[in-house]
Amino acid sequence: MSEYQYYEFQAIDRPLSAADRQALRDLSTRARITPTSFTNSYEWGDFRGDPRKLMEQWFDLHLYLANWGSRRLMMRLPARLVDRKTLNAFLTEVDCATLKAAGGTLILDIQVEEVDLA
């Protein structure tokens, strides 16, 4: 079975500068990079970047899919708009999501490693 991985990042709050896009290009020569997105799929090898770091620095949304069942969704949220107490109460009930502070934002990271695709 061949390997397939899909990475997509979206910038909602602000567009990527030319320097930002060049830094992303240094991570992948084949990616589709626009002022608001980074998209790439891999059928061999792997993405050289760290999705969490890309979220902290540039992006607001991230989706990752792999043909072996791994799924990941990250959302960067303004910390001032999130009720941390309520969200933390939910997160203690699930084992597939984490919340990390990054500057004035929070990154909600939801990961499922195995999905029954049958």
Protein Blocks (a to p, Z undefined) as FASTA:
>chain_A
ZZddddddddfkbccdfklmmmmmmmomkbccdfkbccdddfehjdfbdfklmmmmmmmb
dcdddfkopacddddddfklpcfklmmmmmmmpckbccddehjbccdddddfbdcfZZ
